[in-house]
């Protein structure tokens, strides 16, 4: 029986980039600079960035959250997808890596749409909730430490409006989640978290095997 899944070879990925990728010059330059870093592999792929921008536009997002800025590539592609009165709050604990992206945000004219909060993301999310921002965001992207993934999710869900969307990255963890021999704590957390998402009646849920796995959770309209 023929497999329904396509293996994404380097040749196929090059084709996808050539045939489908729409990338702002500043995003492309930021991606090139980040790729040259020793930890550049932490950056989202350009096709994932384009998918994020697509979702932001489709749901008509104006207020967005990001947990895990890194060098700011995903922040830039999201900001570029927002309307003129839209903005993104992005959280990270490393001002050096986030500072890489700030130059490109400004060059793309997006500096005013991106609010970088340096410090523990949970503290930033708790502050937003304390400032009565609950139910006011349209889109959230979680791409940070897996130890706090459930705490990030719960706070983002409270901050999202009904019908808002959460995207969670690295949910398949290089495929390790499917290997019972892998006992690492972060992998165990992801398995448990995925089960939680599947059972969570506050959301509609889908998991896509794109790059390292993307979970999508849409806050149901009857959850205020």
Helices and strands as residue ranges (DSSP letters): H 10-20, H 25-35, G 40-42, H 46-58, E 63-67, H 73-81, E 87-92, H 95-107, G 111-113, E 114-118, H 121-130, E 137-142, G 146-148, H 149-159, E 160-169, G 173-178, H 185-199, E 203-208, E 214-219
